[in-house]
Amino acid sequence: MTQLAERRCLPCEGGMAPLTRAAAEEVLQNLDEGWQLAPEGTHILREFRFKDFYRTMSFVNAVAHIANIEDHHPDLEVGYNYCRLRYMTHAIHGLSENDFICAAKIDALPLI
């Protein structure tokens, strides 16, 4: 588990600048492979693949649990055997450390 996964999200109501592309690229190095920085640098993305719908929904439920505990919520696209996650801090229209903390917690989930 990375140090990011051990941290907690801090409330963000706006009024702060999003991470620069260079800063986001640096923090991205602490996540598992598969996370990508969007070309515009405003969000991070990852697609997860599963054997079946049950495993997909189990993963989605685990992501929802993390989101509720951290009070930081991703955008999800879910299908039969995949889940696409997109993290950005909506209040600042870009990335904050919260996005990377949640991504690291998701990286720590056991995938079935």
N, C-alpha and C positions, 0 to 999 in steps of 0.2 A: 504494500500500500504506500503510495507516495505521500509526502508531507501535505500536499494539497488535500488529499482525501481525509486527513485528520483535522482539517480546519472547518470552521462553520461560516456560513454566509452571513454577511452584514446587511442590514436593511439599506436599500438604495431608493431614494425618492427623487433622484435627479440632482441637478446642481453640481455634478462632477463630470469631468471629461472622461470619455471612453478611453480604453487602452489604445495606444498607437499601434499601428501594424507591426512595428519592430518589437514592441513589448509583448504583443499577443503571440508573435512567432516564437519569442523566447519562452513564454509560459507554456505554449503548446508542446514544447519538447518534454514536459513533465507528464504528458498523457500517453496512453497506449497508442500504438499505431492504429490508423484508421480515422482518427480525428483529423479534420481538414479545416483550415482557415478559408472562409469564403473569399473569392477574388476581391471583393470590396472591403474586406477586413472587418466587417461589422458583426459577424457571427461565426460559430464553429459548428461543424456538421459531422455526423457519423451514421452509417447504416449498419444495422445488425441483422444477421440472417439466422433463421431457426428452422428446425425440422418440420414443425407443424404449427397450427394456430394456437393450440394450448400453450406451447412453450413461448410463443410470441406474446400472448396475453399475460403469462406469468412475468415475463420481463417488463412489459408495460406497467403492470401493477407494482413491481419493485421500483421502477423509475418514478411512478406517482408517489410512492411512499417517501422516497428521497426528496422529491420536490416539495411535498407537504412539510416534512421536517425542516428543510432548509428555507422554506417560503420563497423558493426561486424555481420557476416553472419553465420547462422547455416547450417548444412546439414539436408536436409528434405527427408523423404520418405512419399509419399502421395498415398492414395488409396481412394476408394469410400467413406468410412465413418471413416477414420482415418488419422492422421498425426503423424509421429514419428520425433522428433527433437533431434538433437545431436549437442551440443556445445563443441567446443574446440578452442583454439587459435592456428591456424595452424603455425604461425610464430615461436612459441616456442614449438610446438609439445606437448602441454599440456594445462592445465587450467590456465586462468588468471581471475582477478576480472571481466573483461569485459563479460565473459561467464555467470557469475552469475547476473550481472546487466541486461543483455538481458533476462535471464530466469525470473527474477523478474518482468520485464516489461510485459512479456507474461502472467505471473500469474495474472497480474492486468487486463487483457482483459476480457470483459464480454463474457462468453461462452454461445452459444445458442444451 
